[in-house]
Each structure stands twice: as C-alpha cells, then as structure tokens.
Amino acid sequence: MSKVVNFGCRLNNFEGKKIEELLANNNENMVVINSCAVTNETERQVRQTIRKIKKEYPDKKIVMTGCAAQISPDKYSSMTEVDKVIDNISKLKSETWTSLLDEELEVDFKEDIFDSPQDIRPSLDNKNLNIRESLVIQQGCNHRCTFCIIPFGRGNNRSFDPFYLIDEVERVVENGVKEIVLTGVDISDYGSDFDHKYNMSNLILDILDKTKLQRQEDIIRKMYFNLLIVVKKLEKIFHLVQILLQDFLRKRIRCLKIHTNY
C-alpha cells in the first residue's frame, strides 16, 4: 500500500492529501516523499527520512517530489534510495501516477517551473473532506527575498480563477465542510496577475456573500471583538514604548554631551 510523507507548509500538506487520493486505488508498494526546501535543516531531515524508510522497508519504492525535488532534482535522483523524482506540477496530475505504475511509460520532469506551468486546480473528492479544509487560491511567488529559495520550487505567482474558488467553497460546504482556510505560497499577492482589479479581500467578501459557509457571522463578530482588544492593548504598548524611547534618548544625549532643551 502507498504512503505519503509530507514536509513543510499547509499547502504542501494539502497537496500530499491529494496525492494520497490519486494513489488510493493502486496496490503499489510505494512511499512518496512530498518534500520542502525552506531551510537546509528541512532538507537534511528529508534525506534522513528517505534513508530511514529505505532501511526499514527495503522493498518499497521511494518517489521524491515537492519543492526540494523541484529545486535540486539531480541531488535526489542520485540517491540510491530514490527510485523516481517528480516535479511540483506533475505531482498533482493523475496521469503522472498512472504512468509511474506502468514501468514502460516515462514521466517527464518539468525543470523550469517559471516556463508556463500548467497548474492542476487542487481539490479533494467529496468523500475525503474534513470539517476544516484548505482552499488553495494561488501558487508561486513574485518576490525574490535574499534568503528564500521557494520561488524556484514554486515559480511565479499564479492566481486561481475566483469563480472556480467560489464554486469550490460552495461544493465543499454542501458536503459538510464548516471552516475554510485560504492557503497558497503568497496569498497576499492573490489577483496581482489578473487583468482586472481583484485581490484577496474581494475574494473573501465574495465567498462570504455568495456561499453558504456557516458561522461566518459568528467569526466576523469574534474577529471584530478580538480586534478591539488588540487595539486597546496596543494603546498601552505604544504609550509604554514612547516613555522608554524618551528615557533612552535623554540618556543617549547626555552620553554624547549634546546640548538640548530636554
């Protein structure tokens, strides 16, 4: 029986759940490592897990996918424990796993994640839904932060169509989902790649307005109440910071022997 081992973010865990769904009807003795590359330590844990699984289950095939696989495919394909490396786009395609089970068929690896990636809209079958589910609203990231390698594992920002997302919320709610968690690589950038002005705030308002998502009034009420508490506490914090800053400046000015009217 196949198994998926997930590393990293909420998005990766959701995609791992989808891979499990795609593998549910096969009897292949396989372990899929859905990896993460956010830190060197995470990659070390990925390699350690691969070796541990192979040692405990020598007869199992190990398939590597996820961000670490996308960024460094040669590194992982060269590991003797790894049988196959799958890119981040292909891992959500049903034909990938069908081809993988047929040893005569080859699974192409998409090395350039920035070159027109054909994303599969990740959604779970009704029977696999929980009370709380994630909704993937976008993929990729347009930022190039100094210490972040994730765009090279996910590509640039690609926002999913809001009409599809609203329909998806309606579908899962009708099948028992009570809470929706918006997820992605950089959800704050949602809609920036659209031709028209539409962002995450618009999407949230449309979901609340056009679906039957339960407890939304209660959630909004709690959010508003919590916001009031935060603002009240911030007033005290800002006042304290102002006093401490003034005291620091007075001492610093005296130390530098600067003449002032303080």
C-alpha positions as CSV (number, residue, x, y, z in Angstrom):
1,M,0.0,0.0,0.0
2,S,1.3,3.5,-0.9
3,K,2.0,6.2,1.7
4,V,2.8,9.9,1.5
5,V,5.2,11.6,3.9
6,N,4.7,15.4,3.9
7,F,7.2,18.1,4.9
8,G,6.7,21.9,5.2
9,C,3.7,24.2,4.8
10,R,0.0,23.9,4.8
11,L,-0.1,24.0,1.0
12,N,2.3,21.0,0.8
13,N,0.2,19.1,3.3
14,F,-2.9,19.7,1.3
15,E,-1.2,18.6,-1.9
16,G,0.1,15.5,-0.1
17,K,-3.5,14.7,0.8
18,K,-4.4,15.0,-2.9
19,I,-1.5,12.6,-3.9
20,E,-2.9,10.1,-1.4
21,E,-6.2,10.4,-3.1
22,L,-4.6,9.8,-6.5
23,L,-2.8,6.7,-5.2
24,A,-5.8,5.3,-3.3
25,N,-6.8,2.7,-5.9
26,N,-3.3,1.2,-6.6
27,N,-1.6,-1.6,-4.8
28,E,1.9,-0.4,-5.5
29,N,4.3,-0.7,-2.6
30,M,5.4,2.9,-2.6
31,V,6.4,5.8,-0.3
32,V,6.0,9.4,-1.7
33,I,8.2,12.0,-0.1
34,N,6.5,15.3,-0.6
35,S,9.5,17.5,0.4
36,C,10.2,21.0,1.5
37,A,13.3,23.2,0.9
38,V,12.6,26.2,3.1
39,T,15.8,25.6,5.1
40,N,18.9,23.5,5.0
41,E,17.8,21.7,8.1
42,T,14.5,20.7,6.5
43,E,16.4,19.2,3.5
44,R,18.6,17.3,5.9
45,Q,15.5,15.9,7.6
46,V,14.1,14.9,4.2
47,R,17.3,13.0,3.3
48,Q,17.4,11.4,6.7
49,T,13.8,10.3,6.3
50,I,14.5,8.8,2.9
51,R,17.3,6.7,4.2
52,K,15.3,5.6,7.3
53,I,12.4,4.5,5.2
54,K,14.6,2.5,2.8
55,K,16.3,0.9,5.8
56,E,13.0,-0.1,7.4
57,Y,11.2,-1.0,4.2
58,P,13.8,-2.1,1.6
59,D,11.2,-3.5,-0.7
60,K,9.3,-0.2,-1.0
61,K,9.8,2.2,-3.9
62,I,10.6,5.8,-2.9
63,V,9.3,8.6,-5.1
64,M,10.6,12.1,-4.4
65,T,8.5,15.2,-5.1
66,G,7.9,18.7,-3.6
67,C,10.0,21.8,-3.5
68,A,13.3,20.2,-2.7
69,A,12.8,17.8,-5.6
70,Q,11.9,20.7,-8.0
71,I,14.9,22.8,-7.0
72,S,17.5,20.0,-6.8
73,P,16.3,17.0,-8.9
74,D,19.8,15.7,-9.6
75,K,20.7,15.7,-5.9
76,Y,17.8,13.4,-5.1
77,S,17.8,11.3,-8.2
78,S,21.5,10.4,-7.4
79,M,20.5,9.0,-4.0
80,T,20.5,5.2,-4.3
81,E,17.4,5.0,-2.1
82,V,15.3,7.1,-4.5
83,D,13.6,5.4,-7.4
84,K,11.9,8.4,-9.1
85,V,11.8,12.2,-8.9
86,I,8.6,14.1,-9.8
87,D,8.3,17.8,-10.3
88,N,5.9,20.1,-8.4
89,I,3.4,20.5,-11.3
90,S,3.2,16.8,-12.3
91,K,2.7,15.6,-8.8
92,L,-1.0,16.7,-8.8
93,K,-1.8,15.1,-12.2
94,S,-3.5,11.7,-12.1
95,E,-1.7,10.6,-15.3
96,T,1.7,11.1,-13.6
97,W,0.9,8.3,-11.1
98,T,-0.7,6.1,-13.7
99,S,2.4,6.4,-15.9
100,L,4.6,5.8,-12.8
101,L,2.9,2.5,-12.1
102,D,3.5,1.4,-15.7
103,E,7.3,0.9,-15.9
104,E,7.2,1.1,-19.7
105,L,5.9,4.7,-19.6
106,E,8.2,7.7,-18.9
107,V,7.3,10.6,-16.6
108,D,8.8,13.8,-17.9
109,F,10.3,16.2,-15.3
110,K,9.5,19.9,-15.8
111,E,12.7,21.5,-14.8
112,D,11.8,25.2,-15.5
113,I,8.9,26.0,-13.1
114,F,8.8,29.5,-14.5
115,D,8.0,28.4,-18.0
116,S,4.2,28.4,-18.4
117,P,3.4,25.8,-15.7
118,Q,0.1,24.2,-16.4
119,D,-1.4,24.0,-12.8
120,I,-4.0,21.5,-11.8
121,R,-6.7,23.0,-9.6
122,P,-6.1,21.1,-6.4
123,S,-9.4,19.9,-5.0
124,L,-10.4,16.8,-2.9
125,D,-13.1,14.3,-3.6
126,N,-16.2,14.8,-1.5
127,K,-15.6,11.6,0.4
128,N,-12.2,12.8,1.6
129,L,-13.3,16.2,3.0
130,N,-13.0,17.1,6.7
131,I,-14.9,19.6,8.8
132,R,-12.0,22.0,8.2
133,E,-10.4,22.2,4.8
134,S,-7.8,24.3,2.9
135,L,-8.6,26.2,-0.2
136,V,-5.6,26.8,-2.5
137,I,-6.1,30.2,-4.0
138,Q,-2.8,30.7,-5.7
139,Q,0.6,29.2,-6.5
140,G,4.1,30.7,-6.7
141,C,5.7,33.9,-5.5
142,N,6.9,37.0,-7.4
143,H,9.2,38.2,-4.6
144,R,12.9,37.4,-4.5
145,C,13.8,37.6,-0.9
146,T,17.5,37.2,-0.1
147,F,17.3,34.1,1.9
148,C,14.3,32.4,0.3
149,I,14.6,29.8,-2.3
150,I,10.9,28.9,-2.5
151,P,10.1,30.7,-5.8
152,F,12.5,28.4,-7.5
153,G,10.4,25.5,-6.3
154,R,7.0,27.0,-7.0
155,G,7.5,29.5,-9.8
156,N,5.9,33.0,-10.1
157,N,2.5,33.9,-8.7
158,R,-0.5,32.3,-10.5
159,S,-3.9,33.1,-9.0
160,F,-6.7,30.7,-9.5
161,D,-10.0,32.0,-11.0
162,P,-12.3,33.4,-8.3
163,F,-15.4,31.9,-9.9
164,Y,-13.8,28.5,-9.6
165,L,-12.8,29.2,-6.0
166,I,-16.3,30.3,-5.0
167,D,-17.8,27.3,-6.7
168,E,-15.3,25.1,-4.8
169,V,-16.3,26.6,-1.5
170,E,-19.9,26.0,-2.3
171,R,-19.2,22.4,-3.2
172,V,-17.2,21.5,-0.1
173,V,-19.7,23.3,2.2
174,E,-22.6,21.3,0.7
175,N,-20.5,18.2,1.6
176,G,-20.1,19.1,5.3
177,V,-17.1,21.4,5.5
178,K,-17.6,24.1,8.2
179,E,-14.3,26.0,8.0
180,I,-12.3,27.1,5.0
181,V,-8.5,28.1,5.4
182,L,-7.2,30.1,2.4
183,T,-3.8,28.9,1.5
184,G,-1.1,29.2,-1.1
185,V,2.6,30.3,-1.4
186,D,2.0,34.0,-1.1
187,I,-1.8,34.6,-0.7
188,S,-1.3,38.3,-0.1
189,D,-0.4,38.6,-3.8
190,Y,-3.6,36.9,-4.9
191,G,-5.1,38.6,-8.0
192,S,-2.0,40.7,-8.9
193,D,-1.7,38.7,-12.1
194,F,-5.3,39.4,-13.2
195,D,-6.1,41.9,-16.0
196,H,-8.7,43.5,-13.7
197,K,-8.5,44.7,-10.1
198,Y,-9.3,41.9,-7.8
199,N,-7.5,40.8,-4.7
200,M,-7.8,38.5,-1.7
201,S,-10.1,41.0,0.1
202,N,-12.5,40.8,-2.8
203,L,-12.3,37.1,-2.8
204,I,-13.1,36.8,0.9
205,L,-16.1,39.2,0.5
206,D,-17.4,37.2,-2.5
207,I,-17.1,33.9,-0.6
208,L,-19.0,35.3,2.4
209,D,-21.6,36.8,0.1
210,K,-22.1,34.1,-2.4
211,T,-21.7,30.8,-0.5
212,K,-23.5,29.2,2.4
213,L,-20.4,28.9,4.6
214,Q,-21.6,28.5,8.1
215,R,-20.7,30.5,11.2
216,Q,-19.4,33.4,9.2
217,E,-21.4,36.0,11.3
218,D,-20.0,34.5,14.5
219,I,-16.5,34.5,13.0
220,I,-16.8,38.2,12.0
221,R,-18.1,39.1,15.4
222,K,-15.2,37.3,17.1
223,M,-12.7,39.0,14.8
224,Y,-14.2,42.4,15.5
225,F,-14.2,41.8,19.3
226,N,-10.6,40.5,19.2
227,L,-9.5,43.5,17.1
228,L,-10.9,45.9,19.7
229,I,-9.0,44.1,22.4
230,V,-5.8,44.2,20.3
231,V,-6.2,47.9,19.6
232,K,-6.8,48.6,23.3
233,K,-3.7,46.7,24.3
234,L,-1.7,48.5,21.5
235,E,-2.6,51.9,23.1
236,K,-0.9,50.8,26.3
237,I,2.1,49.3,24.5
238,F,2.6,52.4,22.4
239,H,2.4,54.6,25.5
240,L,5.0,52.4,27.2
241,V,7.3,52.4,24.2
242,Q,7.0,56.2,24.0
243,I,8.1,56.5,27.6
244,L,11.0,54.1,27.2
245,L,12.1,55.8,24.0
246,Q,12.1,59.2,25.6
247,D,14.2,57.9,28.5
248,F,16.7,56.2,26.1
249,L,17.1,59.4,24.1
250,R,17.7,61.5,27.2
251,K,20.4,59.1,28.4
252,R,21.9,58.9,24.9
253,I,22.0,62.7,24.5
254,R,23.7,63.1,27.9
255,C,26.3,60.5,27.0
256,L,27.1,62.3,23.8
257,K,27.1,65.6,25.6
258,I,24.7,67.2,23.2
259,H,23.1,70.4,24.4
260,T,19.4,70.3,24.3
261,N,16.3,71.7,25.9
262,Y,15.1,68.2,27.1
